[in-house]
Amino acid sequence: MSPTSPEIRRVRHPLKMRELTVKRLALTSPRLLRVTLTGDLSDFVSASFDDHVKLFFPAPGESRPRLPKVTEQGIAFDPSLPRPPSRDYTPRRYDRDANELDIEFVLHGEGPAVSWARGAAVGDVLGLGGPRGSAILPEGQDWYLLLGDETALPAIARRLEEAAPGERIVAIIEVDSADARFAISTRAEARLTWLQRDAGDGGLPEAVERLTLPEGDGFAWAAGEYASIRKVRQRLIDVHGMDRQRIKASSYWKQGEVASHETLSD
């Protein structure tokens, strides 16, 4: 069996700011709220399951977000006003024909995004910027490994739902409890494992250590809390001998910090 290329293909997109309106609200699970947005989406592009957009929320007491302007030098905020609250999110589903974009919010903890989501109603307005680009995972791998916590759930669910028939995917998702779980449809040959903290299932690093990987050339994708994903990445390398080029690991959040997001490497 000849080795498959592990190269990630990166695509840039024109940056645009949009004002969108809430069209529908639905609970995917008791912990996950799906918000369907509509509005200026005709040229929206999301080429990878783990793309991220910047959501801008109205400041307290205001009904609309204060969006920055896109200039040749980058993003410019009005210096006379406080910057609007913002957070990064994964585009869960985009339907060009219906002019709809779904974003899923984890209803846990505090912060401007969670506060907004808990009080969201049809007709509310959000700002959105991006995605600036897409990092497309290498195609044609013998298998894919997807690892993440609640913050990675929208990306993992999207990847499973968009998978080609017959793709081999192993997915492990760490959540607080059973009420964070929901059914995910896929055409892939998928093995999905849920880890529940309240059931003492252990975390992602321990699950990776116990894991038996499929044969052949694979690619691992992992996202979640910084310290946990660092351990996951290192155990894929140390325990399973995976090539660093065959791992994409990202920190979606960090204990004790606000709005942390970074790609992890050596």
N, C-alpha and C positions, 0 to 999 in steps of 0.2 A: 504494500500500500504506500503510495507516494505521499509525502507530507503536504498538507494544505497550507496556504499562506495565512499568517496571522495578522496581516496588515489591516489596520482600521482606516477606512476611507473617510476623509473629512471634507465636508461641503459647507461653503459659506452662503448665507442668505442676506439679502438687503434688510437692514434694521428698520423697523417701522413701529410707531406707537399707535395703539388702537383704543377706542372707547367701546366697550361691549356691554350688553344688557343681559341680565339673567332671564332665561326663557323657561327653564324647568329646574326643579330640585328633587333629588331622589336619594334615599339612603341605600347604598350598596350593601352595607352592613350597619349594625348599630354604631360603629366607630368611624364609618367612612361615608362622607356626603359627596354625591356627584352633582356638580353644578353645570348645567348646560347653558352656554353663552351664545349670543347671536349678535350680529352687527356687521362691522367692517371687516369681513373675513375672506373676501373674494380671492385675494392673492396670498392667503396664509399658506405656509409650507411647514410641515414637520416630517422630515425624512427618516427619523430614527425613533425607536420606542423610548429612548431615554433622553430625548431633547428636553430642554427646559426653557420656560418663558418666565419673564418677570411680571408678576402681578402687582399693580398699584391700587391701594385701597383708599377710600375717602378718609380724610382726617376726621377726628371726633367732631361731631356737630355739622359736618358737611355731607352732601349727598352725592358728590362727584369727586373723582380723584384728580389731583393736580399732576398732569402728565408732563414729563420733561420733553424738550424739543430735540430732534435729531439734527445735528449739524455736521459739517465736514470734519470737525475736530472730535466728534463723538456726541455723547448725551449731555445736554445742558439744562440744568434746573434753574428756576427763577431764584436768584440769590437773595431776593427780598422776602422769601417765604420759606418756612420749614419744608424739608423734603417730605414727600408723601410716604406713608408706611408701605413697604414692599417686601415680597418674598418670592423665591424661585419655586416653580411648580412644573410638573410633567404634563404635556398635552395628552390626555387619556384617549380621546377619540376626536377626529376631525371629519365632518361630513360636508364636502363641498356643495353637493346638490341641495342639502337641507340648510346650508349656511349655519352650521352648528359646531361648537367646540366644547368638549367636556373636560372639566378639571375636577379632580377628586381631592377633597380635604380630609385629613385625619383629624377627627374631633377629640383631640387629646392635648392637655397642657394649656398654656396661655400664649398670648401674642396677638398682633393685629390680624393675622390671617384667620386664626381659630375664632377670635371674637367676631370677625365679620361673618364667617361661615355659620356660626351658631345663630346669628340674627338675620341671615340672608332671606330675601323674599323676591318673588318674581317682579321684574322691573328695576331691581337694583342695578347700579352701574359700577363696573370695574374698569381699570386701565390695564393694558397688556402690551409688553414689548418683547420682540423676538419671536421665535428663536433666532439667535445670531448665526447659528450653524448647527450642523448635525455630524455626529461621529457614528458612522455606519459600520457595524461589526462585520468581520470577514464572512463571506458566504461560503457555502460548500464544506463546512466543518463536519466531522463525523458525529460530533455531539456538542451541545452547549450546556453550560452550567450557570444557573441564575440564582443568586443569593441576596437576600435583603430583609430588612425589617419593614414596619408599617409604612415608613416614608418611601420605600421602594416599591410598594405594592402596585401603584398605578402603572409604573414602568414594566414590572414583571407581568402583570395581567395583560397589558397591551402586547408585549412580545409573544406571549402564549396565544393570544387571540389572533395575531397576525401571522403566526407560524405557517409555513408551507406543509402540506400533507406529508407525513413520513419523517419530518425532522425529529431528531432525537434530542430531547430536552430534559434535564434534571433540574428541578426548582426546589429550593428550600426557603421558606419564609418564616421569620420569627415574629410572633405577635404576643400581646399581653394575655389574651384569653380567647375562648372559642367564639365569642361574639364579634371578633375582628375578622373571622373567616367568611368567605363567600365562594360560591361556585364560579369557576373560570372555564369557559369553553375553549377548546383548541383542536386543531386538526393534526397536531404533532403527536409523535409517540412520546408522551410526557409522563414523568414520574414526579408528582408534587408532594412534598412533605411540609406540614405545618408544625412549627415548634411553638408551644404555649408556655410562657414564663410561669403562669399560675399553676401549671401542671408539673413543673419541675423538669421540663424537657431539655433544659440547658440552652445555650446560645448558639449562634452561628459558628463561632470558632470550634466549639466542641463537636458540632455536627460535621464540619468539614474534616476534622481529624478522624472521625469514624467512617467517613464516606468511602465507598468503593466506586471509582470512576469507570465509565465505560471504556472499552478498547478503542484505539485509533486516536486521531488528532482532534482535540477539542479546544474550546474557547470558554473562559470563565468570566462572568460579569458579576460584580458585587457592589452593593450600595447600601448605605445605612449610617449608623453612628460611627464617628471617626475611630475610636479606640477598637471597637469590635471589628470593623472592616480592615483595619491595619493587621489585626491578628489573623483574620480570614485569608488575606493576601499572603501573609508570611507562611501560613500552614499549607496553602496550596503549593508554594514553592518548596518548603522544607519537607513536608510529609509526602506529598504526591509528585514532587519533582517537576512541576509545571514550569515551562519557560515563562519568564516575566512578560514576554511579548504576547503571550496567550492569555493574559489577565488584564481586564479593565476594572479597576477598583476606585470607587468614589465615596467620599464622605458627604452625605446629605445633611448631616447635623453633628454638633459636637456638644457634649455635656458642658453646661455652664456658659455657652456662648450663644449669640444671637445671629441668625442668618449666615451660618457657616456652610460653605459648599466648596469642595476642592477634589481634584483628581489625585490619587495616592500613588506614589512611586518610591524608589529608593532615595 
